[in-house]
Structure formats: C-alpha cells, structure tokens
C-alpha cells in the first residue's frame, strides 16, 4: 500500500539542481523532493507520496494523521525495513510446517556442501 503521509520538513538543500528536504514522519526520516512545493520552508508540514511533497499541511492536522497512522500500524507498513519484514515472514512457519525452498529441497548447509565437493 502507498500512502500520502504527513511529515515535518527538517532540512532543505539543493542536490544536483533539485530542491530536496529531509522530512520526519513521526520518527522515520526520509529524503523528499520539493519540486512541487518550491516555497516550502523548514518547520512546515507537508503530505508526501512516493517521495514527493505534494501539499502543505497545518501542524494540528499533520500530528493527528501521524498519530492515527501510528495506531493503525500503517507507518511501520509504509516505512518499515523490508529486509526485517521479509525475515519475519520467512521465520514464521505456515500451517504445514516450515517453509521449503522452491523445488521442495532443503538448503544445503556448509557440511553438505563440503561433502558434495569430495
């Protein structure tokens, strides 16, 4: 799912001719393009979608939305570490037991690889 998430502009700079900002989304900090909002300033809130600031937002609305997203777990879903999420999913065995690699064979460990090399 892709959300338009409110965030607070922490820093603004120009990178390779593009106006960019460091934006805080309730503790998660990301780089955001400001080309659609060239007059946005540090300390203001914006709604961000797919890395672009799209609209200025007042602080009260931004904080209310961030709290709601946090309570619903949407910030973790949107900004969580995909490697960590994937590892968690892989570690959780299904109803039929542990997940097996494609082809149904278990992965060979170092001992099996060494044995196969003889």
N, CA, C and O atoms as CSV, one atom per row, in Angstrom:
chain,resi,resn,atom,element,x,y,z
A,1,UNK,N,N,0.846,-1.168,0.000
A,1,UNK,CA,C,0.000,0.000,0.000
A,1,UNK,C,C,0.895,1.236,0.000
A,1,UNK,O,O,1.913,1.264,0.691
A,2,UNK,N,N,0.534,2.227,-0.747
A,2,UNK,CA,C,1.252,3.505,-0.736
A,2,UNK,C,C,0.326,4.567,-0.180
A,2,UNK,O,O,-0.776,4.781,-0.684
A,3,UNK,N,N,0.787,5.222,0.856
A,3,UNK,CA,C,0.013,6.275,1.495
A,3,UNK,C,C,0.599,7.634,1.172
A,3,UNK,O,O,1.775,7.747,0.827
A,4,UNK,N,N,-0.213,8.654,1.284
A,4,UNK,CA,C,0.282,10.028,1.306
A,4,UNK,C,C,0.408,10.350,2.794
A,4,UNK,O,O,-0.597,10.486,3.491
A,5,UNK,N,N,1.640,10.471,3.273
A,5,UNK,CA,C,1.914,10.576,4.705
A,5,UNK,C,C,2.379,11.982,5.045
A,5,UNK,O,O,3.211,12.547,4.335
A,6,UNK,N,N,1.848,12.561,6.135
A,6,UNK,CA,C,2.320,13.884,6.552
A,6,UNK,C,C,3.670,13.786,7.250
A,6,UNK,O,O,3.946,12.832,7.977
A,7,UNK,N,N,4.495,14.787,7.014
A,7,UNK,CA,C,5.798,14.840,7.650
A,7,UNK,C,C,6.250,16.273,7.844
A,7,UNK,O,O,5.751,17.196,7.200
A,8,UNK,N,N,7.212,16.441,8.753
A,8,UNK,CA,C,7.749,17.776,9.071
A,8,UNK,C,C,9.092,17.963,8.374
A,8,UNK,O,O,9.975,17.110,8.457
A,9,UNK,N,N,9.230,19.090,7.691
A,9,UNK,CA,C,10.471,19.407,6.991
A,9,UNK,C,C,11.529,19.796,8.016
A,9,UNK,O,O,11.355,20.752,8.772
A,10,UNK,N,N,12.612,19.056,8.032
A,10,UNK,CA,C,13.686,19.286,8.998
A,10,UNK,C,C,14.862,20.073,8.396
A,10,UNK,O,O,15.518,20.851,9.090
A,11,UNK,N,N,15.112,19.865,7.122
A,11,UNK,CA,C,16.257,20.488,6.449
A,11,UNK,C,C,15.961,20.553,4.960
A,11,UNK,O,O,15.310,19.664,4.409
A,12,UNK,N,N,16.438,21.602,4.314
A,12,UNK,CA,C,16.254,21.758,2.868
A,12,UNK,C,C,17.610,22.040,2.240
A,12,UNK,O,O,18.413,22.798,2.785
A,13,UNK,N,N,17.857,21.427,1.095
A,13,UNK,CA,C,19.081,21.673,0.344
A,13,UNK,C,C,18.842,21.405,-1.137
A,13,UNK,O,O,17.860,20.767,-1.516
A,14,UNK,N,N,19.734,21.889,-1.946
A,14,UNK,CA,C,19.659,21.622,-3.380
A,14,UNK,C,C,20.671,20.546,-3.713
A,14,UNK,O,O,21.842,20.646,-3.347
A,15,UNK,N,N,20.214,19.514,-4.412
A,15,UNK,CA,C,21.091,18.411,-4.816
A,15,UNK,C,C,20.988,18.246,-6.326
A,15,UNK,O,O,19.925,17.923,-6.857
A,16,UNK,N,N,22.076,18.465,-6.989
A,16,UNK,CA,C,22.119,18.325,-8.450
A,16,UNK,C,C,21.000,19.090,-9.138
A,16,UNK,O,O,20.390,18.596,-10.086
A,17,UNK,N,N,20.731,20.305,-8.652
A,17,UNK,CA,C,19.730,21.164,-9.255
A,17,UNK,C,C,18.301,20.874,-8.826
A,17,UNK,O,O,17.367,21.477,-9.355
A,18,UNK,N,N,18.112,19.964,-7.881
A,18,UNK,CA,C,16.775,19.612,-7.405
A,18,UNK,C,C,16.642,19.991,-5.939
A,18,UNK,O,O,17.513,19.675,-5.129
A,19,UNK,N,N,15.562,20.661,-5.602
A,19,UNK,CA,C,15.313,21.064,-4.214
A,19,UNK,C,C,14.821,19.847,-3.439
A,19,UNK,O,O,13.782,19.269,-3.759
A,20,UNK,N,N,15.585,19.464,-2.410
A,20,UNK,CA,C,15.291,18.275,-1.617
A,20,UNK,C,C,15.182,18.638,-0.146
A,20,UNK,O,O,15.756,19.631,0.302
A,21,UNK,N,N,14.438,17.825,0.609
A,21,UNK,CA,C,14.280,18.050,2.043
A,21,UNK,C,C,14.462,16.744,2.793
A,21,UNK,O,O,14.206,15.656,2.276
A,22,UNK,N,N,14.910,16.890,4.024
A,22,UNK,CA,C,14.890,15.789,4.975
A,22,UNK,C,C,13.586,15.964,5.747
A,22,UNK,O,O,13.362,17.008,6.358
A,23,UNK,N,N,12.728,14.948,5.723
A,23,UNK,CA,C,11.399,15.046,6.325
A,23,UNK,C,C,11.241,13.955,7.383
A,23,UNK,O,O,11.607,12.799,7.174
A,24,UNK,N,N,10.686,14.360,8.524
A,24,UNK,CA,C,10.451,13.449,9.641
A,24,UNK,C,C,8.990,13.017,9.645
A,24,UNK,O,O,8.084,13.843,9.752
A,25,UNK,N,N,8.777,11.714,9.528
A,25,UNK,CA,C,7.431,11.131,9.534
A,25,UNK,C,C,7.226,10.414,10.866
A,25,UNK,O,O,7.186,9.184,10.908
A,26,UNK,N,N,7.099,11.160,11.936
A,26,UNK,CA,C,6.871,10.554,13.241
A,26,UNK,C,C,8.006,9.671,13.706
A,26,UNK,O,O,7.771,8.624,14.310
A,27,UNK,N,N,9.227,10.073,13.437
A,27,UNK,CA,C,10.394,9.299,13.862
A,27,UNK,C,C,11.132,8.622,12.726
A,27,UNK,O,O,12.292,8.244,12.893
A,28,UNK,N,N,10.508,8.459,11.594
A,28,UNK,CA,C,11.155,7.908,10.407
A,28,UNK,C,C,11.538,9.082,9.520
A,28,UNK,O,O,10.685,9.892,9.155
A,29,UNK,N,N,12.810,9.179,9.174
A,29,UNK,CA,C,13.309,10.312,8.394
A,29,UNK,C,C,13.658,9.839,6.984
A,29,UNK,O,O,14.362,8.846,6.800
A,30,UNK,N,N,13.150,10.572,5.997
A,30,UNK,CA,C,13.377,10.230,4.585
A,30,UNK,C,C,13.708,11.484,3.790
A,30,UNK,O,O,13.380,12.597,4.204
A,31,UNK,N,N,14.355,11.300,2.657
A,31,UNK,CA,C,14.598,12.391,1.715
A,31,UNK,C,C,13.379,12.534,0.807
A,31,UNK,O,O,12.799,11.545,0.360
A,32,UNK,N,N,13.002,13.794,0.542
A,32,UNK,CA,C,11.795,14.090,-0.214
A,32,UNK,C,C,12.092,15.190,-1.234
A,32,UNK,O,O,12.806,16.145,-0.929
A,33,UNK,N,N,11.553,15.059,-2.422
A,33,UNK,CA,C,11.688,16.072,-3.458
A,33,UNK,C,C,10.663,17.183,-3.224
A,33,UNK,O,O,9.490,16.911,-2.966
A,34,UNK,N,N,11.118,18.442,-3.316
A,34,UNK,CA,C,10.247,19.604,-3.083
A,34,UNK,C,C,9.896,20.360,-4.359
A,34,UNK,O,O,9.432,21.498,-4.284
A,35,UNK,N,N,10.098,19.775,-5.491
A,35,UNK,CA,C,9.871,20.486,-6.745
A,35,UNK,C,C,8.425,20.932,-6.936
A,35,UNK,O,O,8.184,21.931,-7.613
A,36,UNK,N,N,7.463,20.225,-6.364
A,36,UNK,CA,C,6.055,20.627,-6.489
A,36,UNK,C,C,5.672,21.709,-5.490
A,36,UNK,O,O,4.643,22.363,-5.657
A,37,UNK,N,N,6.486,21.909,-4.452
A,37,UNK,CA,C,6.242,22.943,-3.434
A,37,UNK,C,C,7.525,23.754,-3.232
A,37,UNK,O,O,8.180,23.626,-2.198
A,38,UNK,N,N,7.881,24.575,-4.198
A,38,UNK,CA,C,9.168,25.277,-4.134
A,38,UNK,C,C,9.291,26.283,-2.990
A,38,UNK,O,O,10.405,26.671,-2.638
A,39,UNK,N,N,8.171,26.714,-2.402
A,39,UNK,CA,C,8.247,27.699,-1.318
A,39,UNK,C,C,8.109,27.073,0.072
A,39,UNK,O,O,8.007,27.797,1.062
A,40,UNK,N,N,8.106,25.739,0.162
A,40,UNK,CA,C,8.011,25.067,1.455
A,40,UNK,C,C,9.253,25.386,2.293
A,40,UNK,O,O,10.366,25.443,1.771
A,41,UNK,N,N,9.047,25.593,3.599
A,41,UNK,CA,C,10.139,26.006,4.488
A,41,UNK,C,C,10.373,24.989,5.594
A,41,UNK,O,O,9.498,24.184,5.913
A,42,UNK,N,N,11.578,25.039,6.178
A,42,UNK,CA,C,11.912,24.205,7.320
A,42,UNK,C,C,10.917,24.489,8.438
A,42,UNK,O,O,10.602,25.645,8.718
A,43,UNK,N,N,10.420,23.425,9.080
A,43,UNK,CA,C,9.455,23.548,10.157
A,43,UNK,C,C,8.017,23.374,9.717
A,43,UNK,O,O,7.139,23.153,10.552
A,44,UNK,N,N,7.757,23.471,8.417
A,44,UNK,CA,C,6.398,23.285,7.915
A,44,UNK,C,C,6.129,21.795,7.694
A,44,UNK,O,O,7.047,20.981,7.595
A,45,UNK,N,N,4.838,21.473,7.622
A,45,UNK,CA,C,4.413,20.096,7.368
A,45,UNK,C,C,3.932,19.973,5.935
A,45,UNK,O,O,3.412,20.920,5.345
A,46,UNK,N,N,4.120,18.782,5.394
A,46,UNK,CA,C,3.705,18.510,4.028
A,46,UNK,C,C,3.174,17.086,3.937
A,46,UNK,O,O,3.502,16.231,4.760
A,47,UNK,N,N,2.364,16.853,2.943
A,47,UNK,CA,C,1.917,15.496,2.642
A,47,UNK,C,C,2.840,14.966,1.546
A,47,UNK,O,O,3.047,15.626,0.527
A,48,UNK,N,N,3.392,13.777,1.761
A,48,UNK,CA,C,4.355,13.188,0.839
A,48,UNK,C,C,3.804,11.885,0.280
A,48,UNK,O,O,3.276,11.045,1.009
A,49,UNK,N,N,3.941,11.740,-1.022
A,49,UNK,CA,C,3.552,10.491,-1.692
A,49,UNK,C,C,4.663,10.116,-2.650
A,49,UNK,O,O,5.109,10.948,-3.440
A,50,UNK,N,N,5.107,8.891,-2.590
A,50,UNK,CA,C,6.191,8.327,-3.404
A,50,UNK,C,C,7.394,9.270,-3.521
A,50,UNK,O,O,7.967,9.433,-4.598
A,51,UNK,N,N,7.756,9.874,-2.412
A,51,UNK,CA,C,8.968,10.689,-2.370
A,51,UNK,C,C,8.811,12.129,-2.797
A,51,UNK,O,O,9.808,12.847,-2.882
A,52,UNK,N,N,7.601,12.582,-3.071
A,52,UNK,CA,C,7.352,13.957,-3.488
A,52,UNK,C,C,6.426,14.653,-2.503
A,52,UNK,O,O,5.378,14.120,-2.139
A,53,UNK,N,N,6.820,15.851,-2.073
A,53,UNK,CA,C,5.943,16.689,-1.251
A,53,UNK,C,C,4.863,17.241,-2.176
A,53,UNK,O,O,5.163,17.874,-3.188
A,54,UNK,N,N,3.600,16.994,-1.819
A,54,UNK,CA,C,2.504,17.365,-2.708
A,54,UNK,C,C,1.674,18.540,-2.232
A,54,UNK,O,O,1.119,19.287,-3.038
A,55,UNK,N,N,1.590,18.704,-0.899
A,55,UNK,CA,C,0.706,19.743,-0.368
A,55,UNK,C,C,1.188,20.165,1.013
A,55,UNK,O,O,1.659,19.337,1.793
A,56,UNK,N,N,1.068,21.452,1.309
A,56,UNK,CA,C,1.371,21.982,2.642
A,56,UNK,C,C,0.233,21.574,3.571
A,56,UNK,O,O,-0.919,21.497,3.143
A,57,UNK,N,N,0.549,21.312,4.841
A,57,UNK,CA,C,-0.447,20.862,5.801
A,57,UNK,C,C,-0.207,21.567,7.127
A,57,UNK,O,O,0.939,21.789,7.518
A,58,UNK,N,N,-1.299,21.924,7.826
A,58,UNK,CA,C,-1.118,22.570,9.126
A,58,UNK,C,C,-0.663,21.529,10.152
A,58,UNK,O,O,-0.923,20.336,9.997
A,59,UNK,N,N,0.021,22.001,11.206
A,59,UNK,CA,C,0.629,21.112,12.190
A,59,UNK,C,C,-0.397,20.224,12.893
A,59,UNK,O,O,-0.159,19.030,13.070
A,60,UNK,N,N,-1.527,20.789,13.291
A,60,UNK,CA,C,-2.535,20.004,14.013
A,60,UNK,C,C,-3.036,18.830,13.173
A,60,UNK,O,O,-3.149,17.711,13.675
A,61,UNK,N,N,-3.335,19.078,11.909
A,61,UNK,CA,C,-3.805,18.003,11.019
A,61,UNK,C,C,-2.719,16.956,10.802
A,61,UNK,O,O,-2.991,15.756,10.789
A,62,UNK,N,N,-1.482,17.428,10.631
A,62,UNK,CA,C,-0.372,16.506,10.405
A,62,UNK,C,C,-0.165,15.593,11.612
A,62,UNK,O,O,-0.030,14.379,11.453
A,63,UNK,N,N,-0.138,16.161,12.806
A,63,UNK,CA,C,0.081,15.365,14.011
A,63,UNK,C,C,-1.066,14.400,14.266
A,63,UNK,O,O,-0.843,13.272,14.706
A,64,UNK,N,N,-2.292,14.834,13.993
A,64,UNK,CA,C,-3.455,13.960,14.159
A,64,UNK,C,C,-3.372,12.774,13.192
A,64,UNK,O,O,-3.631,11.633,13.575
A,65,UNK,N,N,-3.010,13.053,11.941
A,65,UNK,CA,C,-2.890,11.980,10.950
A,65,UNK,C,C,-1.763,11.019,11.296
A,65,UNK,O,O,-1.925,9.805,11.175
A,66,UNK,N,N,-0.620,11.551,11.726
A,66,UNK,CA,C,0.506,10.695,12.108
A,66,UNK,C,C,0.136,9.785,13.277
A,66,UNK,O,O,0.491,8.607,13.282
A,67,UNK,N,N,-0.579,10.328,14.271
A,67,UNK,CA,C,-0.998,9.516,15.414
A,67,UNK,C,C,-1.950,8.404,14.964
A,67,UNK,O,O,-1.838,7.268,15.425
A,68,UNK,N,N,-2.866,8.721,14.085
A,68,UNK,CA,C,-3.802,7.722,13.571
A,68,UNK,C,C,-3.060,6.639,12.790
A,68,UNK,O,O,-3.303,5.449,12.992
A,69,UNK,N,N,-2.154,7.049,11.897
A,69,UNK,CA,C,-1.374,6.078,11.118
A,69,UNK,C,C,-0.564,5.182,12.046
A,69,UNK,O,O,-0.485,3.973,11.829
A,70,UNK,N,N,0.041,5.768,13.083
A,70,UNK,CA,C,0.840,5.003,14.039
A,70,UNK,C,C,-0.031,3.977,14.755
A,70,UNK,O,O,0.356,2.815,14.877
A,71,UNK,N,N,-1.205,4.395,15.232
A,71,UNK,CA,C,-2.111,3.490,15.945
A,71,UNK,C,C,-2.589,2.342,15.065
A,71,UNK,O,O,-2.804,1.233,15.555
A,72,UNK,N,N,-2.754,2.594,13.798
A,72,UNK,CA,C,-3.204,1.563,12.869
A,72,UNK,C,C,-2.061,0.693,12.345
A,72,UNK,O,O,-2.297,-0.290,11.642
A,73,UNK,N,N,-0.828,1.053,12.686
A,73,UNK,CA,C,0.327,0.293,12.217
A,73,UNK,C,C,0.706,0.598,10.785
A,73,UNK,O,O,1.494,-0.132,10.183
A,74,UNK,N,N,0.157,1.667,10.229
A,74,UNK,CA,C,0.417,1.982,8.825
A,74,UNK,C,C,1.801,2.576,8.599
A,74,UNK,O,O,2.370,2.415,7.519
A,75,UNK,N,N,2.356,3.264,9.606
A,75,UNK,CA,C,3.700,3.822,9.426
A,75,UNK,C,C,4.726,2.702,9.317
A,75,UNK,O,O,5.630,2.771,8.485
A,76,UNK,N,N,4.597,1.677,10.143
A,76,UNK,CA,C,5.517,0.540,10.073
A,76,UNK,C,C,5.364,-0.175,8.734
A,76,UNK,O,O,6.351,-0.586,8.125
A,77,UNK,N,N,4.110,-0.321,8.279
A,77,UNK,CA,C,3.864,-0.971,6.996
A,77,UNK,C,C,4.471,-0.165,5.855
A,77,UNK,O,O,5.054,-0.730,4.930
A,78,UNK,N,N,4.333,1.154,5.924
A,78,UNK,CA,C,4.817,2.024,4.853
A,78,UNK,C,C,6.325,2.212,4.893
A,78,UNK,O,O,6.982,2.201,3.852
A,79,UNK,N,N,6.885,2.387,6.105
A,79,UNK,CA,C,8.293,2.749,6.228
A,79,UNK,C,C,9.163,1.693,6.873
A,79,UNK,O,O,10.371,1.888,7.003
A,80,UNK,N,N,8.575,0.572,7.283
A,80,UNK,CA,C,9.358,-0.455,7.962
A,80,UNK,C,C,10.471,-0.984,7.076
A,80,UNK,O,O,10.437,-0.833,5.855
A,81,UNK,N,N,11.438,-1.592,7.695
A,81,UNK,CA,C,12.572,-2.170,6.986
A,81,UNK,C,C,12.103,-3.406,6.212
A,81,UNK,O,O,11.685,-4.383,6.833
A,82,UNK,N,N,12.159,-3.394,4.873
A,82,UNK,CA,C,11.660,-4.535,4.106
A,82,UNK,C,C,12.448,-5.815,4.371
A,82,UNK,O,O,11.886,-6.907,4.286
A,83,UNK,N,N,13.732,-5.703,4.689
A,83,UNK,CA,C,14.542,-6.895,4.998
A,83,UNK,C,C,14.064,-7.511,6.302
A,83,UNK,O,O,13.943,-8.731,6.409
A,84,UNK,N,N,13.791,-6.664,7.299
A,84,UNK,CA,C,13.305,-7.151,8.582
A,84,UNK,C,C,11.927,-7.784,8.428
A,84,UNK,O,O,11.655,-8.838,9.003
A,85,UNK,N,N,11.053,-7.135,7.646
A,85,UNK,CA,C,9.711,-7.678,7.422
A,85,UNK,C,C,9.792,-9.031,6.706
A,85,UNK,O,O,9.086,-9.972,7.069
A,86,UNK,N,N,10.645,-9.121,5.700
A,86,UNK,CA,C,10.807,-10.375,4.964
A,86,UNK,C,C,11.355,-11.484,5.844
A,86,UNK,O,O,10.921,-12.632,5.741
A,87,UNK,N,N,12.305,-11.151,6.708
A,87,UNK,CA,C,12.869,-12.144,7.617
A,87,UNK,C,C,11.817,-12.638,8.589
A,87,UNK,O,O,11.769,-13.826,8.908
A,88,UNK,N,N,10.967,-11.727,9.065
A,88,UNK,CA,C,9.903,-12.117,9.979
A,88,UNK,C,C,8.906,-13.046,9.308
A,88,UNK,O,O,8.434,-14.004,9.920
A,89,UNK,N,N,8.587,-12.768,8.064
A,89,UNK,CA,C,7.646,-13.610,7.333
A,89,UNK,C,C,8.253,-14.979,7.041
A,89,UNK,O,O,7.560,-15.994,7.115
A,90,UNK,N,N,9.532,-15.010,6.714
A,90,UNK,CA,C,10.202,-16.268,6.403
A,90,UNK,C,C,10.358,-17.130,7.649
A,90,UNK,O,O,10.326,-18.357,7.558
A,91,UNK,N,N,10.526,-16.503,8.810
A,91,UNK,CA,C,10.724,-17.242,10.054
A,91,UNK,C,C,9.422,-17.822,10.594
A,91,UNK,O,O,9.445,-18.765,11.385
A,92,UNK,N,N,8.296,-17.269,10.177
A,92,UNK,CA,C,7.012,-17.746,10.670
A,92,UNK,C,C,6.580,-18.955,9.851
A,92,UNK,O,O,6.239,-18.817,8.676
A,93,UNK,N,N,6.591,-20.159,10.470
A,93,UNK,CA,C,6.180,-21.344,9.708
A,93,UNK,C,C,4.693,-21.304,9.399
A,93,UNK,O,O,3.897,-20.798,10.190
A,94,UNK,N,N,4.327,-21.842,8.245
A,94,UNK,CA,C,2.924,-21.909,7.857
A,94,UNK,C,C,2.231,-23.060,8.565
A,94,UNK,O,O,2.817,-23.712,9.428
A,95,UNK,N,N,1.006,-23.301,8.203
A,95,UNK,CA,C,0.219,-24.366,8.823
A,95,UNK,C,C,0.820,-25.739,8.527
A,95,UNK,O,O,0.623,-26.681,9.294
A,96,UNK,N,N,1.552,-25.854,7.415
A,96,UNK,CA,C,2.124,-27.136,7.018
A,96,UNK,C,C,3.557,-27.317,7.513
A,96,UNK,O,O,4.243,-28.243,7.081
A,97,UNK,N,N,4.014,-26.457,8.402
A,97,UNK,CA,C,5.380,-26.570,8.904
A,97,UNK,C,C,6.264,-25.510,8.301
A,97,UNK,O,O,5.770,-24.566,7.684
A,98,UNK,N,N,7.576,-25.651,8.469
A,98,UNK,CA,C,8.494,-24.633,7.973
A,98,UNK,C,C,8.439,-24.513,6.458
A,98,UNK,O,O,8.161,-25.476,5.743
A,99,UNK,N,N,8.709,-23.311,6.000
A,99,UNK,CA,C,8.707,-23.055,4.559
A,99,UNK,C,C,9.849,-23.804,3.901
A,99,UNK,O,O,10.948,-23.885,4.450
A,100,UNK,N,N,9.587,-24.355,2.717
A,100,UNK,CA,C,10.609,-25.060,1.955
A,100,UNK,C,C,10.954,-24.243,0.718
A,100,UNK,O,O,10.079,-23.600,0.139
A,101,UNK,N,N,12.212,-24.260,0.307
A,101,UNK,CA,C,12.577,-23.556,-0.928
A,101,UNK,C,C,11.858,-24.157,-2.122
A,101,UNK,O,O,11.318,-25.261,-2.047
A,102,UNK,N,N,11.856,-23.418,-3.224
A,102,UNK,CA,C,11.245,-23.895,-4.458
A,102,UNK,C,C,11.885,-25.219,-4.830
A,102,UNK,O,O,13.107,-25.354,-4.772
A,103,UNK,N,N,11.088,-26.181,-5.205
A,103,UNK,CA,C,11.592,-27.498,-5.552
A,103,UNK,C,C,11.466,-28.479,-4.398
A,103,UNK,O,O,11.661,-29.680,-4.587
A,104,UNK,N,N,11.137,-27.983,-3.188
A,104,UNK,CA,C,10.881,-28.851,-2.058
A,104,UNK,C,C,12.110,-29.355,-1.341
A,104,UNK,O,O,11.973,-30.091,-0.364
A,105,UNK,N,N,13.313,-28.995,-1.779
A,105,UNK,CA,C,14.518,-29.476,-1.124
A,105,UNK,C,C,15.016,-28.447,-0.130
A,105,UNK,O,O,14.941,-27.243,-0.378
A,106,UNK,N,N,15.520,-28.919,0.984
A,106,UNK,CA,C,16.093,-28.035,1.983
A,106,UNK,C,C,17.417,-27.499,1.478
A,106,UNK,O,O,18.123,-28.168,0.724
A,107,UNK,N,N,17.747,-26.298,1.893
A,107,UNK,CA,C,19.020,-25.700,1.505
A,107,UNK,C,C,20.158,-26.482,2.136
A,107,UNK,O,O,20.051,-26.922,3.281
A,108,UNK,N,N,21.225,-26.654,1.413
A,108,UNK,CA,C,22.390,-27.385,1.911
A,108,UNK,C,C,23.225,-26.490,2.806
A,108,UNK,O,O,23.531,-25.353,2.445
A,109,UNK,N,N,23.590,-26.992,3.958
A,109,UNK,CA,C,24.452,-26.257,4.874
A,109,UNK,C,C,25.904,-26.458,4.503
A,109,UNK,O,O,26.195,-27.167,3.539
A,110,UNK,N,N,26.833,-25.850,5.246
A,110,UNK,CA,C,28.255,-25.955,4.928
A,110,UNK,C,C,28.760,-27.386,4.901
A,110,UNK,O,O,29.587,-27.716,4.051
A,111,UNK,N,N,28.287,-28.269,5.815
A,111,UNK,CA,C,28.743,-29.644,5.848
A,111,UNK,C,C,28.315,-30.385,4.577
A,111,UNK,O,O,29.086,-31.157,4.006
A,112,UNK,N,N,27.083,-30.139,4.148
A,112,UNK,CA,C,26.588,-30.807,2.943
A,112,UNK,C,C,27.338,-30.325,1.707
A,112,UNK,O,O,27.617,-31.116,0.806
A,113,UNK,N,N,27.664,-29.044,1.654
A,113,UNK,CA,C,28.405,-28.507,0.521
A,113,UNK,C,C,29.798,-29.110,0.487
A,113,UNK,O,O,30.290,-29.467,-0.583
A,114,UNK,N,N,30.441,-29.229,1.643
A,114,UNK,CA,C,31.788,-29.799,1.736
A,114,UNK,C,C,31.740,-31.250,1.298
A,114,UNK,O,O,32.601,-31.698,0.540
A,115,UNK,N,N,30.734,-31.999,1.770
A,115,UNK,CA,C,30.587,-33.421,1.424
A,115,UNK,C,C,30.370,-33.587,-0.077
A,115,UNK,O,O,30.918,-34.502,-0.692
A,116,UNK,N,N,29.567,-32.696,-0.664
A,116,UNK,CA,C,29.277,-32.800,-2.094
A,116,UNK,C,C,30.513,-32.503,-2.924
A,116,UNK,O,O,30.642,-32.984,-4.050
A,117,UNK,N,N,31.417,-31.718,-2.371
A,117,UNK,CA,C,32.621,-31.344,-3.107
A,117,UNK,C,C,33.685,-32.411,-3.129
A,117,UNK,O,O,34.666,-32.264,-3.857
A,118,UNK,N,N,33.540,-33.486,-2.364
A,118,UNK,CA,C,34.533,-34.594,-2.314
A,118,UNK,C,C,34.501,-35.434,-3.529
A,118,UNK,O,O,35.265,-36.393,-3.637
